[in-house]
Amino acid sequence: MKNLLLLTSFFGAFSFAQINFENGGFEDWEGSGPNFEPVNWSSLKTGTGVSALSPVVLFQSTDAHSGSYSAELRTDTYFWTPVNGTMTNGRVAAPTTDPEDGYVFTDDTDGLWNTECTDRPDSLVGWFQYTPAGSDVGKVEVLLHDNSAEGKLPVDSPPASHWIGKARYDITGTTSTWTRFSVPFTYYSADAPTHFLAVCAAGDSTVSTDGSVLLLDDLELIYNKEVSIAPSADQFLDESTDGDELTATETPIAADSREWKYTTTSGSGYTSFASAETGLTYTPNFATAGTYFVICESTWGAEVQISEEVTIFVTDPAANSVVISPAASQTILLDEDGATLTATESPSAAASREWKYTTTSGSGYTSFGTAETGTTYIPNFSTLGTYYVVCESDFGTETIVSNEVEIIVTSAAGIDTDELKFNIKNLNGMIELSLSSFENATFNLYNLNGQVIYHSQLSDEISTHDVQAPTGVYVYNVIMNGKVISGKIQL
């Protein structure tokens, strides 16, 4: 059997682990005589065409990086023709005795000679020793491809249209001790592959030199592992009340185990819940008022990754509170309206309230020229700067101050547009910027809630930006050498 195996693991529910080299340590061998090969690997002697006439180029070696054995590849000659020491998880094809005609391929009609794979590894690693003849070059290469065309190496004009990604490590010079290599995958498409083709060679493709020897051991595909939580928005709960269910997403594969934890100090001190929460979902519920930061800690073998935090504000339902939403920072133009802010008071509406602002976060709150006393307020400022808006609600027995909302007020007059020769226009959903100078210039685009949806460091006088935002009105600013020009654009 000459293919790779899809490994599986179980942790309560069934899940798939990532594709990796089966017998990448070359401990298992099968066959006899010239056909003695590592399990799940093949060489010239089990290839097609005139391959079987070639000399033996694959051997079992007891000089191993780990375990008992490694794979030894040797270049040789056949009737004065160079023969590369090659092994693959696919199959070798040699239509003629001309080395230029040889290649390895995925035979997707026969499970003996192909490996199905839908994963996207990050990098290829392994261990080698190499003794080249002359200036010969060895290699280890992995191709991820779909089945719209035959997967083969080499090809005339890489990358071929059906290639998804590829990693290749070229081995040069004499290396007499076991040495680790690592090389990242280059991806040509965002699609998932259907097959995985690996090839290892002691010599330089069709121009190898007789006498090169390559030892390989412990080949492995490495996957970057991550865990994230959704929804990530802050939650505001009463004591002992369920919040919105949180879901952990683990990539590129499900973790072997996980645990939800919390802290009251953002960024450290994560603690298990009284009853461990180990599922893919968790519903926040805290018995004591306070601010909690919840994470999911996921484990793949010895690797542990921690998700971003989700902030949970828990209040005593008998206590008075006021919360402003949306809480996100807003960026607005001078003398223009921002997004409406709403004050939510609990357990019941306050007797009265007043919106106030400060330019120093946390202190010095001042009334507006005309007092704002409703449950909503629309930000609008006639002076440039950064403001912090709160709602002070009077519940009769006490006055409660809400959370702050940051309002950044900018002006379209920050730069002389004639001097700058600034121009912005919408080209069918693409934004084109024209500047006479771009020294230390950045471009930012905000939605009407003040959230940054696009940022770019400008690197040319004319630049085009694919923002990928829904149709609507957006606020922009261009910042150059401490000056700002702002405006609105319709996408």
ZAMI-450444 format. One line per field, with one value per residue (C-alpha): residue number from 0; z, x negated, y. Coordinates in Angstrom, 3 decimals. Last residue first. Layout:
BEGIN
seq	c(NUM / ...)
pz	c(Z / ...)
px	c(X / ...)
py	c(Y / ...)
//
This chain:
BEGIN
seq	c(490 / 489 / 488 / 487 / 486 / 485 / 484 / 483 / 482 / 481 / 480 / 479 / 478 / 477 / 476 / 475 / 474 / 473 / 472 / 471 / 470 / 469 / 468 / 467 / 466 / 465 / 464 / 463 / 462 / 461 / 460 / 459 / 458 / 457 / 456 / 455 / 454 / 453 / 452 / 451 / 450 / 449 / 448 / 447 / 446 / 445 / 444 / 443 / 442 / 441 / 440 / 439 / 438 / 437 / 436 / 435 / 434 / 433 / 432 / 431 / 430 / 429 / 428 / 427 / 426 / 425 / 424 / 423 / 422 / 421 / 420 / 419 / 418 / 417 / 416 / 415 / 414 / 413 / 412 / 411 / 410 / 409 / 408 / 407 / 406 / 405 / 404 / 403 / 402 / 401 / 400 / 399 / 398 / 397 / 396 / 395 / 394 / 393 / 392 / 391 / 390 / 389 / 388 / 387 / 386 / 385 / 384 / 383 / 382 / 381 / 380 / 379 / 378 / 377 / 376 / 375 / 374 / 373 / 372 / 371 / 370 / 369 / 368 / 367 / 366 / 365 / 364 / 363 / 362 / 361 / 360 / 359 / 358 / 357 / 356 / 355 / 354 / 353 / 352 / 351 / 350 / 349 / 348 / 347 / 346 / 345 / 344 / 343 / 342 / 341 / 340 / 339 / 338 / 337 / 336 / 335 / 334 / 333 / 332 / 331 / 330 / 329 / 328 / 327 / 326 / 325 / 324 / 323 / 322 / 321 / 320 / 319 / 318 / 317 / 316 / 315 / 314 / 313 / 312 / 311 / 310 / 309 / 308 / 307 / 306 / 305 / 304 / 303 / 302 / 301 / 300 / 299 / 298 / 297 / 296 / 295 / 294 / 293 / 292 / 291 / 290 / 289 / 288 / 287 / 286 / 285 / 284 / 283 / 282 / 281 / 280 / 279 / 278 / 277 / 276 / 275 / 274 / 273 / 272 / 271 / 270 / 269 / 268 / 267 / 266 / 265 / 264 / 263 / 262 / 261 / 260 / 259 / 258 / 257 / 256 / 255 / 254 / 253 / 252 / 251 / 250 / 249 / 248 / 247 / 246 / 245 / 244 / 243 / 242 / 241 / 240 / 239 / 238 / 237 / 236 / 235 / 234 / 233 / 232 / 231 / 230 / 229 / 228 / 227 / 226 / 225 / 224 / 223 / 222 / 221 / 220 / 219 / 218 / 217 / 216 / 215 / 214 / 213 / 212 / 211 / 210 / 209 / 208 / 207 / 206 / 205 / 204 / 203 / 202 / 201 / 200 / 199 / 198 / 197 / 196 / 195 / 194 / 193 / 192 / 191 / 190 / 189 / 188 / 187 / 186 / 185 / 184 / 183 / 182 / 181 / 180 / 179 / 178 / 177 / 176 / 175 / 174 / 173 / 172 / 171 / 170 / 169 / 168 / 167 / 166 / 165 / 164 / 163 / 162 / 161 / 160 / 159 / 158 / 157 / 156 / 155 / 154 / 153 / 152 / 151 / 150 / 149 / 148 / 147 / 146 / 145 / 144 / 143 / 142 / 141 / 140 / 139 / 138 / 137 / 136 / 135 / 134 / 133 / 132 / 131 / 130 / 129 / 128 / 127 / 126 / 125 / 124 / 123 / 122 / 121 / 120 / 119 / 118 / 117 / 116 / 115 / 114 / 113 / 112 / 111 / 110 / 109 / 108 / 107 / 106 / 105 / 104 / 103 / 102 / 101 / 100 / 99 / 98 / 97 / 96 / 95 / 94 / 93 / 92 / 91 / 90 / 89 / 88 / 87 / 86 / 85 / 84 / 83 / 82 / 81 / 80 / 79 / 78 / 77 / 76 / 75 / 74 / 73 / 72 / 71 / 70 / 69 / 68 / 67 / 66 / 65 / 64 / 63 / 62 / 61 / 60 / 59 / 58 / 57 / 56 / 55 / 54 / 53 / 52 / 51 / 50 / 49 / 48 / 47 / 46 / 45 / 44 / 43 / 42 / 41 / 40 / 39 / 38 / 37 / 36 / 35 / 34 / 33 / 32 / 31 / 30 / 29 / 28 / 27 / 26 / 25 / 24 / 23 / 22 / 21 / 20 / 19 / 18 / 17 / 16 / 15 / 14 / 13 / 12 / 11 / 10 / 9 / 8 / 7 / 6 / 5 / 4 / 3 / 2 / 1 / 0)
pz	c(-2.108 / -1.289 / 0.086 / 3.040 / 4.003 / 5.889 / 5.365 / 8.180 / 8.921 / 11.136 / 8.306 / 6.123 / 7.308 / 4.799 / 6.296 / 5.187 / 6.314 / 4.675 / 2.991 / 1.778 / -0.261 / 1.815 / 2.187 / 0.265 / 0.424 / -2.788 / -2.797 / -5.847 / -5.539 / -7.390 / -5.897 / -4.592 / -1.321 / 0.879 / 4.186 / 4.188 / 6.641 / 6.095 / 8.229 / 11.118 / 13.308 / 13.754 / 13.745 / 10.342 / 8.866 / 8.786 / 6.077 / 6.766 / 4.341 / 5.473 / 4.260 / 5.523 / 2.228 / -0.336 / -2.444 / -5.310 / -4.122 / -6.099 / -4.331 / -6.182 / -4.198 / -5.783 / -5.622 / -9.252 / -9.337 / -6.378 / -6.274 / -4.162 / -5.203 / -3.454 / -5.345 / -2.079 / -2.664 / -4.031 / -1.289 / 1.484 / 4.308 / 7.506 / 5.958 / 5.724 / 9.499 / 12.234 / 15.385 / 17.291 / 19.621 / 22.372 / 24.248 / 28.029 / 30.228 / 32.256 / 35.364 / 38.116 / 40.395 / 43.630 / 45.721 / 43.099 / 40.185 / 38.535 / 35.300 / 34.106 / 30.449 / 29.154 / 26.151 / 25.723 / 23.187 / 20.832 / 18.997 / 16.385 / 17.488 / 16.293 / 17.781 / 16.954 / 18.729 / 18.528 / 21.995 / 23.142 / 26.483 / 26.614 / 28.783 / 26.521 / 28.075 / 25.518 / 25.760 / 26.608 / 30.247 / 31.294 / 32.529 / 34.061 / 34.585 / 33.137 / 29.690 / 29.361 / 26.598 / 28.522 / 27.716 / 29.310 / 28.682 / 31.391 / 33.173 / 35.098 / 37.315 / 35.973 / 33.997 / 35.672 / 36.716 / 34.779 / 32.423 / 28.741 / 27.266 / 23.435 / 21.214 / 17.682 / 15.097 / 14.309 / 13.096 / 11.282 / 12.615 / 12.153 / 10.644 / 12.613 / 13.930 / 16.395 / 19.090 / 19.790 / 22.745 / 20.624 / 23.122 / 26.449 / 29.740 / 32.876 / 36.167 / 39.377 / 41.635 / 42.219 / 39.066 / 40.463 / 37.452 / 35.312 / 32.492 / 30.335 / 28.163 / 25.537 / 25.444 / 22.376 / 22.206 / 23.957 / 22.184 / 23.738 / 21.855 / 23.588 / 21.893 / 20.406 / 23.322 / 23.316 / 26.003 / 25.473 / 26.983 / 29.223 / 30.767 / 33.697 / 35.024 / 38.316 / 39.952 / 41.416 / 40.248 / 36.765 / 33.683 / 30.273 / 27.924 / 26.649 / 23.332 / 21.879 / 25.064 / 28.004 / 30.726 / 34.050 / 36.899 / 39.334 / 36.312 / 35.600 / 36.213 / 33.892 / 35.843 / 33.029 / 30.082 / 31.558 / 35.340 / 36.476 / 34.896 / 33.083 / 31.669 / 28.971 / 28.510 / 25.428 / 24.268 / 21.271 / 19.258 / 16.083 / 12.935 / 10.937 / 13.014 / 16.194 / 16.399 / 19.930 / 20.295 / 22.918 / 23.861 / 24.605 / 28.309 / 30.935 / 34.151 / 37.623 / 38.133 / 35.397 / 32.110 / 29.740 / 26.959 / 25.030 / 21.394 / 20.372 / 19.103 / 18.498 / 20.037 / 18.277 / 18.461 / 16.385 / 15.134 / 12.490 / 10.837 / 10.334 / 7.854 / 8.907 / 7.617 / 10.423 / 8.435 / 5.190 / 4.055 / 0.685 / -1.265 / -4.520 / -6.445 / -10.081 / -10.807 / -11.348 / -14.550 / -14.747 / -11.295 / -9.368 / -7.245 / -4.030 / -4.612 / -2.454 / -3.877 / -2.138 / -3.771 / -1.697 / -3.205 / -3.229 / -2.430 / -0.736 / -2.619 / -1.617 / -4.566 / -5.329 / -1.867 / -1.029 / 1.750 / 4.250 / 4.503 / 7.482 / 7.530 / 10.426 / 10.231 / 11.061 / 10.729 / 7.589 / 5.562 / 2.262 / 0.029 / -1.273 / -0.303 / -2.005 / 0.086 / -1.707 / -0.481 / -2.808 / -2.861 / -4.684 / -8.083 / -10.665 / -12.922 / -13.035 / -11.088 / -12.753 / -16.484 / -17.690 / -14.817 / -12.414 / -10.722 / -11.407 / -10.325 / -13.294 / -14.000 / -12.386 / -9.438 / -7.091 / -6.007 / -2.948 / -3.937 / -1.481 / -2.269 / -0.676 / -2.693 / -3.527 / -5.472 / -7.256 / -7.357 / -7.490 / -6.020 / -3.072 / 0.453 / 2.349 / 5.808 / 6.468 / 8.969 / 8.255 / 8.024 / 5.621 / 6.426 / 6.974 / 6.058 / 4.025 / 4.447 / 1.909 / 1.216 / -0.737 / -1.240 / -4.477 / -5.754 / -4.110 / -4.200 / -7.997 / -10.318 / -8.746 / -9.977 / -8.491 / -10.439 / -10.450 / -13.531 / -16.191 / -19.815 / -19.388 / -17.948 / -21.428 / -20.910 / -22.008 / -20.424 / -16.918 / -14.446 / -10.689 / -8.487 / -5.674 / -2.125 / -3.709 / -3.820 / -6.085 / -6.444 / -9.875 / -12.737 / -14.978 / -18.352 / -19.026 / -19.608 / -16.345 / -13.895 / -10.131 / -7.629 / -4.099 / -1.671 / 1.936 / 4.037 / 7.830 / 10.362 / 14.055 / 15.802 / 15.569 / 13.363 / 11.830 / 10.522 / 10.200 / 6.514 / 4.315 / 0.623 / -2.404 / -5.711 / -7.079 / -10.722 / -13.461 / -15.548 / -13.363 / -14.348 / -18.072 / -18.134 / -14.703 / -11.203 / -8.560 / -9.013 / -9.445 / -5.911 / -3.721 / -0.254 / 1.987 / 3.696 / 3.122 / 0.185 / -0.547 / -4.260 / -5.270 / -2.931 / -0.694 / -0.012 / 3.039 / 5.392 / 8.536 / 10.520 / 7.755 / 10.142 / 7.763 / 7.995 / 7.239 / 6.439 / 7.626 / 6.955 / 9.783 / 12.491 / 11.941 / 14.654 / 16.484 / 19.628 / 23.145 / 22.299 / 19.405 / 16.947 / 13.273 / 10.916 / 7.151 / 5.764 / 3.109 / 0.141 / -1.160 / 0.000)
px	c(19.568 / 20.478 / 17.655 / 17.406 / 14.618 / 11.384 / 7.968 / 5.463 / 2.021 / -0.589 / -3.045 / -0.278 / 3.072 / 5.827 / 9.295 / 12.437 / 16.060 / 18.376 / 21.798 / 23.342 / 22.902 / 21.363 / 17.556 / 14.880 / 12.330 / 10.438 / 8.053 / 6.465 / 3.386 / 2.055 / -0.904 / -2.350 / -3.080 / -0.135 / 0.078 / 3.570 / 6.452 / 10.020 / 13.117 / 12.264 / 15.375 / 16.841 / 20.463 / 20.876 / 18.342 / 14.699 / 12.016 / 8.351 / 5.559 / 1.962 / -0.775 / -4.378 / -5.482 / -2.726 / -3.039 / -0.955 / 1.850 / 4.504 / 6.685 / 8.888 / 11.539 / 12.920 / 16.672 / 17.333 / 14.573 / 15.333 / 13.298 / 10.710 / 8.515 / 5.750 / 3.558 / 1.710 / 1.253 / 4.770 / 6.148 / 4.683 / 4.710 / 6.796 / 9.816 / 11.923 / 12.120 / 11.930 / 13.941 / 13.147 / 15.995 / 15.147 / 18.080 / 17.731 / 19.597 / 22.468 / 22.448 / 24.941 / 26.589 / 28.078 / 31.269 / 33.422 / 32.335 / 30.397 / 28.722 / 25.443 / 24.887 / 21.329 / 19.430 / 15.638 / 14.384 / 11.396 / 10.671 / 11.858 / 14.498 / 18.122 / 19.227 / 22.206 / 22.993 / 26.683 / 28.172 / 30.816 / 32.592 / 33.356 / 31.702 / 29.233 / 28.705 / 28.158 / 24.557 / 23.602 / 22.917 / 19.346 / 17.616 / 14.202 / 12.965 / 12.474 / 11.121 / 9.963 / 11.799 / 15.048 / 18.719 / 22.167 / 25.581 / 28.141 / 30.649 / 33.852 / 36.019 / 34.136 / 35.910 / 36.138 / 33.809 / 32.077 / 31.274 / 30.363 / 28.883 / 28.916 / 26.306 / 27.285 / 24.496 / 22.640 / 24.051 / 21.875 / 20.425 / 16.801 / 16.673 / 17.201 / 15.070 / 16.981 / 15.598 / 17.719 / 20.151 / 23.295 / 24.802 / 24.645 / 25.232 / 26.983 / 27.176 / 29.192 / 28.751 / 31.504 / 30.500 / 26.940 / 24.695 / 22.493 / 20.359 / 18.947 / 15.905 / 14.948 / 11.211 / 9.294 / 8.556 / 5.771 / 3.598 / 1.901 / -0.445 / -1.588 / 1.092 / 3.527 / 4.986 / 7.604 / 8.023 / 11.288 / 11.472 / 13.826 / 13.075 / 15.335 / 16.506 / 18.417 / 21.671 / 21.706 / 23.669 / 22.151 / 23.712 / 22.015 / 23.221 / 20.361 / 19.953 / 17.329 / 17.502 / 15.083 / 16.643 / 15.253 / 17.748 / 16.461 / 15.189 / 11.470 / 9.383 / 7.457 / 5.036 / 3.908 / 4.909 / 7.819 / 8.044 / 11.383 / 10.512 / 12.347 / 11.877 / 13.383 / 11.564 / 10.415 / 9.379 / 7.826 / 8.409 / 10.519 / 8.543 / 7.314 / 8.564 / 10.640 / 13.889 / 15.222 / 18.892 / 20.299 / 23.990 / 25.540 / 25.967 / 27.734 / 28.778 / 27.350 / 26.478 / 27.796 / 25.930 / 24.203 / 22.226 / 19.259 / 19.035 / 16.901 / 19.769 / 17.942 / 14.716 / 11.432 / 9.003 / 5.855 / 3.483 / 0.827 / 0.340 / -3.014 / -3.518 / -6.089 / -9.072 / -10.865 / -13.804 / -15.704 / -19.170 / -20.445 / -23.383 / -24.807 / -26.945 / -25.930 / -25.037 / -21.487 / -20.486 / -16.853 / -15.879 / -18.917 / -19.767 / -18.841 / -15.097 / -11.971 / -8.431 / -5.106 / -1.672 / 1.408 / 4.875 / 8.250 / 7.024 / 9.157 / 9.489 / 7.819 / 5.449 / 1.732 / 0.454 / -3.255 / -3.919 / -6.624 / -10.029 / -11.649 / -14.851 / -16.450 / -20.000 / -21.279 / -25.045 / -27.221 / -25.783 / -27.666 / -26.396 / -22.897 / -19.390 / -16.422 / -13.243 / -9.929 / -6.434 / -3.443 / 0.114 / 3.442 / 2.198 / 4.929 / 3.898 / 0.247 / -2.305 / -4.552 / -5.270 / -6.728 / -5.624 / -7.816 / -5.985 / -2.473 / 1.155 / 3.346 / 6.038 / 9.286 / 8.403 / 7.205 / 3.606 / 1.355 / -2.273 / -4.974 / -8.706 / -11.894 / -15.032 / -18.605 / -21.090 / -24.250 / -27.314 / -29.857 / -28.355 / -26.262 / -26.557 / -23.428 / -21.987 / -18.365 / -15.630 / -12.069 / -9.701 / -6.981 / -4.961 / -1.538 / 0.695 / 3.915 / 6.180 / 8.489 / 6.343 / 6.879 / 3.690 / 2.984 / 1.146 / 2.798 / 6.177 / 6.234 / 8.122 / 6.594 / 3.116 / 1.056 / -2.159 / -5.939 / -7.967 / -10.317 / -10.505 / -13.670 / -15.397 / -15.267 / -14.775 / -11.166 / -7.680 / -9.199 / -6.375 / -6.944 / -3.875 / -2.285 / -3.680 / -7.056 / -10.656 / -13.530 / -17.252 / -17.818 / -19.066 / -21.746 / -22.174 / -25.472 / -23.610 / -21.702 / -23.367 / -22.972 / -21.662 / -21.098 / -18.185 / -18.383 / -15.197 / -15.678 / -15.548 / -15.597 / -13.700 / -14.902 / -17.460 / -18.315 / -21.493 / -20.002 / -19.322 / -16.664 / -17.380 / -15.932 / -17.862 / -17.711 / -18.802 / -16.286 / -14.586 / -11.457 / -11.036 / -10.688 / -6.987 / -5.380 / -6.847 / -7.359 / -11.151 / -11.441 / -10.259 / -7.165 / -6.109 / -3.184 / -5.229 / -8.931 / -10.324 / -11.897 / -11.069 / -14.691 / -14.707 / -11.685 / -8.387 / -7.510 / -9.027 / -7.809 / -10.082 / -10.337 / -9.737 / -7.159 / -5.323 / -2.038 / -2.889 / -0.167 / 3.491 / 5.132 / 7.259 / 10.946 / 13.583 / 16.021 / 17.685 / 16.560 / 12.873 / 12.020 / 9.150 / 8.760 / 5.789 / 6.170 / 3.570 / 0.940 / 0.557 / -1.626 / 0.000)
py	c(53.358 / 56.975 / 59.089 / 61.444 / 63.795 / 64.181 / 65.749 / 65.417 / 66.837 / 65.140 / 64.434 / 62.988 / 61.654 / 60.904 / 60.636 / 58.906 / 58.799 / 56.267 / 56.387 / 53.126 / 49.951 / 47.182 / 47.116 / 45.197 / 48.053 / 47.311 / 50.293 / 51.906 / 54.106 / 57.127 / 58.987 / 55.740 / 53.953 / 54.818 / 52.947 / 51.440 / 51.119 / 49.858 / 49.273 / 51.595 / 51.943 / 55.427 / 54.251 / 55.921 / 53.504 / 54.554 / 54.580 / 55.322 / 56.278 / 56.795 / 59.137 / 59.183 / 60.779 / 60.327 / 63.454 / 64.880 / 62.625 / 60.724 / 58.157 / 55.652 / 53.730 / 50.542 / 49.885 / 50.783 / 53.408 / 55.685 / 58.866 / 60.635 / 63.562 / 65.470 / 67.924 / 68.509 / 72.232 / 72.591 / 70.350 / 72.497 / 69.982 / 69.788 / 71.463 / 68.317 / 68.418 / 65.790 / 65.083 / 61.885 / 60.809 / 58.296 / 56.760 / 56.615 / 54.107 / 55.477 / 57.671 / 56.807 / 59.392 / 58.088 / 58.061 / 59.761 / 57.593 / 60.420 / 59.275 / 60.826 / 59.901 / 59.946 / 61.369 / 61.428 / 63.962 / 64.022 / 67.239 / 69.720 / 72.213 / 72.457 / 69.122 / 66.889 / 63.600 / 62.538 / 61.882 / 59.413 / 58.815 / 62.529 / 65.210 / 67.076 / 70.535 / 73.290 / 74.442 / 70.831 / 70.004 / 69.234 / 66.043 / 66.829 / 63.273 / 59.786 / 60.595 / 64.177 / 66.077 / 65.851 / 65.386 / 65.373 / 63.823 / 64.518 / 62.276 / 62.349 / 60.130 / 57.135 / 54.411 / 51.014 / 48.189 / 49.592 / 52.468 / 52.094 / 55.283 / 55.426 / 57.082 / 58.104 / 57.842 / 61.079 / 64.370 / 66.927 / 70.180 / 68.960 / 65.495 / 62.310 / 59.450 / 57.254 / 54.926 / 51.855 / 51.801 / 51.620 / 51.895 / 53.729 / 51.885 / 53.133 / 51.255 / 51.109 / 48.115 / 45.550 / 43.661 / 43.386 / 43.864 / 41.605 / 43.017 / 40.177 / 40.928 / 38.349 / 37.656 / 36.451 / 32.751 / 30.858 / 28.268 / 25.220 / 22.872 / 19.661 / 17.541 / 20.057 / 22.036 / 24.787 / 27.474 / 29.386 / 32.867 / 34.881 / 38.289 / 39.186 / 42.548 / 42.499 / 41.469 / 37.977 / 34.920 / 34.759 / 33.160 / 33.069 / 30.295 / 28.106 / 26.303 / 23.951 / 21.910 / 21.785 / 23.926 / 22.659 / 22.866 / 25.472 / 27.426 / 27.276 / 30.382 / 32.733 / 34.906 / 37.184 / 39.387 / 41.319 / 41.055 / 39.575 / 36.256 / 33.482 / 29.986 / 27.762 / 24.472 / 22.609 / 19.158 / 17.380 / 20.541 / 20.562 / 21.175 / 24.197 / 25.842 / 25.863 / 27.856 / 28.369 / 29.340 / 31.715 / 31.554 / 34.940 / 35.658 / 33.598 / 35.371 / 34.684 / 38.382 / 40.665 / 40.680 / 43.110 / 41.374 / 42.790 / 41.694 / 38.698 / 36.540 / 34.335 / 33.021 / 32.175 / 29.257 / 28.896 / 26.189 / 26.684 / 23.279 / 21.572 / 18.734 / 16.144 / 14.166 / 12.335 / 10.917 / 11.399 / 10.222 / 11.506 / 10.002 / 11.406 / 8.882 / 9.404 / 13.031 / 14.232 / 16.019 / 14.863 / 16.197 / 17.389 / 14.382 / 12.592 / 12.984 / 13.162 / 13.495 / 14.128 / 14.439 / 15.464 / 15.345 / 17.145 / 20.641 / 23.316 / 26.579 / 29.871 / 29.506 / 29.806 / 28.962 / 28.841 / 26.369 / 27.212 / 25.461 / 23.773 / 21.753 / 19.875 / 18.543 / 15.048 / 15.150 / 14.797 / 17.674 / 18.073 / 20.856 / 21.504 / 20.400 / 22.108 / 22.362 / 22.583 / 23.489 / 23.743 / 25.065 / 24.797 / 23.634 / 23.036 / 25.942 / 24.848 / 26.867 / 25.999 / 25.899 / 22.578 / 20.376 / 18.345 / 16.817 / 15.558 / 15.999 / 15.190 / 17.775 / 18.958 / 16.712 / 19.428 / 19.969 / 20.142 / 19.477 / 18.424 / 18.585 / 17.278 / 17.983 / 16.988 / 19.112 / 17.859 / 20.106 / 17.261 / 14.114 / 15.181 / 13.725 / 14.669 / 14.078 / 14.961 / 15.843 / 17.010 / 19.980 / 21.161 / 24.299 / 25.852 / 22.929 / 23.429 / 20.366 / 18.682 / 15.598 / 12.371 / 10.407 / 8.569 / 5.501 / 2.503 / 4.259 / 3.787 / 6.146 / 9.264 / 8.279 / 11.102 / 11.575 / 11.336 / 12.304 / 10.915 / 12.095 / 14.177 / 11.095 / 9.449 / 5.705 / 6.058 / 6.359 / 6.528 / 7.224 / 7.113 / 6.703 / 8.695 / 8.675 / 9.340 / 8.100 / 9.119 / 8.421 / 9.962 / 7.803 / 9.314 / 7.532 / 5.687 / 2.411 / 2.932 / 5.308 / 5.900 / 8.447 / 7.178 / 7.569 / 6.325 / 6.223 / 6.187 / 3.376 / 2.480 / 5.267 / 8.849 / 10.608 / 7.258 / 5.612 / 2.106 / 2.735 / 1.088 / 1.593 / 3.395 / 3.719 / 0.160 / 0.229 / 1.019 / -1.664 / -1.454 / 2.178 / 1.325 / 2.180 / 2.467 / 2.624 / -0.087 / -0.302 / 3.469 / 4.181 / 3.918 / 5.092 / 4.100 / 1.341 / 1.971 / -0.019 / -3.413 / -3.854 / -4.583 / -7.591 / -7.811 / -6.112 / -4.022 / -1.453 / 0.341 / 2.695 / 5.299 / 8.256 / 9.800 / 6.465 / 8.220 / 11.805 / 14.165 / 14.909 / 16.784 / 15.279 / 14.544 / 14.778 / 12.498 / 13.869 / 12.981 / 13.438 / 11.108 / 11.229 / 10.488 / 10.031 / 10.261 / 7.869 / 8.418 / 6.094 / 3.261 / 0.000)
//
